Amino acid sequence: MFRNQYDTDVTTWSPAGRLHQVEYAMEAVKQGSAAIGLRSKTHVVLATVNKASSELLSHQKKLFKIDNHIGIAMAGLTADGRVLSRYMRSECINHNFVYESPLPVGRLVVKVADKAQVCTQRSWKRPYGVGLLVAGTDETGPHLYQNCPSGNYFEYQAFAIGSRSQAAKTYLERKYGTFMECTKEELIRHALFAVKESLQEEELTSSNCGLAVVGIDDKFEIVDQKKLQAYIDSLEDATKEEPAAAEEDQPAHVEAGALLVRESSGGVEIPADGDGPAPMET
């Protein structure tokens, strides 16, 4: 992205119908470390990648408890995320005081989206440079939402935001069909696998990732490092057992005619038992 005459403030439209300041805020979300969320019929799991800009720094907190039934993970400017988290907590407290019942997740997400949208209409304000994954449960079950700096919001079964999130999204898209029937432990395992995908070459440890869980019968909980390391150890044990099981299940011999030898130059497939050429599929 390059500076141009249409990005001096957030209320100026470009001839292409774009608000560049909003796009810059969404780019800030992509620069933040990854945050991942996925849900089943009973639980929602949030996971984050904890990265520090220097070895001398500790990582910034990216998982926040909003209420007993709601929590968030963020990617982007964590300072903006803390402001929004305080606003969300205030809304939950006010609703509980007035109506004596927990605030529905969808209603809270709409309030945050409306607050973010106002910043795209005022020339003396700037958009929030943070993306949120909101996990919670209410009378209708578990929910996972994404809030954007543009004021848009979306509900997902599984999603990832932040840098290197594409690798995690690829894993989630490949496995999401099984999420609804997963138990709490299986859902946590999928979340850690997705975090591992986004880390790529780095080793997954309790110091470079975070985990939080909320369920229909479970309050929102940020998993401590000791329990998180136990989950990671069980994940590595399961990964080591899979290749061993695959080798045991492999047959000792292959029947004649089962293998095909491909003639790359002739364009025919010859069965191994020598019955003659077979036309190549096109």
N, C-alpha and C positions, 0 to 999 in steps of 0.2 A: 504493500500500500504506500502511496506517495501523497504528500501534502498538495492540496489544490485549492482553488478559490472557493470551493463549496463546502469546506470543512472547518470554517472559522467558528461556527457555533452549531449547536445541535438542531436548530429550527430551520436551517437553510437546506432546501432541496436541491439536488443536482439535476441537470437535464435528463439524466437516466432514471429519475425517480428514486434516488437513494439518499439516505441520511448517513453521511460518512462518519459522524461522531458515534452513532449507534453501532456501526460496523466496527469501529476501532475498539469500542467496549467489548463487543463479542470476540474480537481478536485477543483481548486481554484474557478472556476465559480460556481460549485455546492455548495460551502460553503458560497457564497454571498447571500444576501437577494433577494427575488424573484422579477423578472420583467416579465410583461405580456403584450402581444400585440394581437390585433385582428382587422380585417378589414371588411368593407362592400363594396358595389359598389361605395360609395361616400366618405367614411371616414376611417381613421385608428386611433385607440386609443391605447395609451401606458399607463400602470399603474405599479407602483412600490410599494414595501413594504419598508418603511423607518425604519430601526432598528439602534439603537445606542448600542455600546458595554457596555456602562455604563449609569446610570441615570444622571450623571454629564455632559455627552456629548450630543451635538446636532447631528442629523443624517447627513450623507454626501449626497451631491446632486447626484442624479442618473438619472435625466432627463436633456438632453442638446439639445438646439436648434442649428442645424447646418446651416440651411438656411431657407428662408421663407416656403419652401416646404418639408423640411426634418428635422427630429429630431431622437434622439436615447434614449434608456433606456439601462442600463447596470447592470450586476451582476458580482461580483468578485472584483478585485483590482481597486478601483475607480481612483487611481493615473495613472494606465495604460490607463484607459478609458478617462481621461482628455487629455493625449497625443494623443490618436487616434482622439478625437473630434477636437482638434486643427488642426490635419492633414486633417480631412474631411472638416473643414471650409475653409482651405487654398485651397483645390482642388476645392471647389464650387466657391470661389472668382476668381481663375485663369480661370476656364471654362467660367464663366460669362463675364470676361474681354475680353477673346479671341473671344468667339462665340456669345456674347450678348444674351445668352439664359440660362435658368437654367440647371444644370447638371442632367441628368437622374439618377434615383435612382439606377437602376441596375448597371450602370457604376461606380458609387461611391462605391457600395458594392464590386465590383470586385477589385477596387484599394485598398481598405482596406484589402481584403483577400490576395492580392498579397504581401502587406506590412507585414502581419502576417506570411505568408508562408516563407518569407526570414529568419525570426527568427528561423525557424526549420531546416535551412541548414548551419548556421554559428555557429561554436563552441564557439565563443566569445560573443554570444548573448543568450538571453533566450526568450522563447515565452511570448507573452502578456498574463497575467493572468486575462483576462476579456472577458466576452461574451457580445455581443451587439445585441439588437433588433433595427433594422433600419426601421423607418416608413416614408413614403413619397408619394408624388403624382407627376406624370409627364403626358406626352401626352397619355400614355397608361392606365392611371387610378391610383388608389391607390395601394401601395405595402407594404408588410411587409417581411423583411428579417432577418435572424439570421447570425451573423458572429462568428466563433469559433476561439479559439487560434491556432488550427491546420492549419488555412488557408482555411478551408471549409466554404461555405456559402450556405444557403437554403432559398427558398421563402415559406412562410406559409400563410394560411388564419387566423390561430390563433396559438399562441405558448406561452410557459412560460419557463423561465430558473431560476436557482438559488435554494436555499434551500427551501424545502417544496413546490416546484413547481409541484410535481406530483398531489397533490390535485387540484390545479388550472387547470392542463392539463386534468384531469378527467372531470371537469366541462365543459371545452371548447370542449372536444370531444363529450360530451353529447348534447351540444347546437349549435355546429358550423353550422349545416344545416340551421339555421335561420339567420345567421349573414349577408349574402349578401343582404337581403332585409331590414335590420334594419335601422332605422333612427339614427341620431347622438346621441340622448338622450338614445335610446334603447341600442346602442352599449356601451355607457358609463355605463349603468346599468349592462350589462353583465360583463364588465371589473371589476367593483366594486364587483360583486358577486364572480368573480374568485379570487380577492385579499382577500375577506373575507374567502374563502375556504382555502387559503394558510396560513392565520393567525390562523386558527383552533379555539382555545379557547379564543383568544384575541378579544377585541372589536374593530371594524373598526371605526377609527376617521380620521379627516383631518390631524392630526399630525403624524400618523404612515403609511400614504400612499400618493402617488403622482399620478397625472394624467395629460396627455397631449393629444391633439387632433390635427389632420391635415386633411383637406378635399380638394376636387377638387376646391371648391370655397372659402376655408378657409385657412388662413396661419397657420403655426405651432404655437400652443399656449400651454404654460404650465399653467394649471388651478390654480388660486390662492386658498388659504385656505378657504376663505369665500364662493366662488362658489362651491368648493369641498365639504364643509360641507353641503351645500344645497342639492347637489346630494345625499349625504349619508343619509340625513334626509328623502328625498323622497323615497330612497331605503328601509329604515326601515318602512315607512308608508305603502308601497306596500306589504312588507312582512307580516305586521300585518293584512292587509285587506284580504289576500288570505285564511287563515284558517276560517275567519268569513264567506266569500263567500261560501266556501266548506260546512260549516255546514248548511247554508240556502238552498243549492241545494240538500242536502241529503233527500231522500223520508222518509215520516213519518212512513210508514209501508212497509213490503215486502210481495209479493204475496206468497201463499202456493205453495210449490214445488220448489221455487227458491233457497232455501238454501239446502245444502247437508251436512249430518252428516257423518264424516269419522270414520269408525271402524278401528283403527290402528292395532289391533291384527288379525282381520279376513280378512283384505285386500279387503273389499268391501265398496262401497258407497251406503248409503240408502237415497233415496229422503225423504224430510221432510213430504210429504203427505202419506207416508207409502205404496207405490206401490210395494215394494219389493226390493231386492238387485239388483244393477247394477254392471257389471264387472268393475273392476278398470283399468284405462288407464295405459299402460306401455310404 
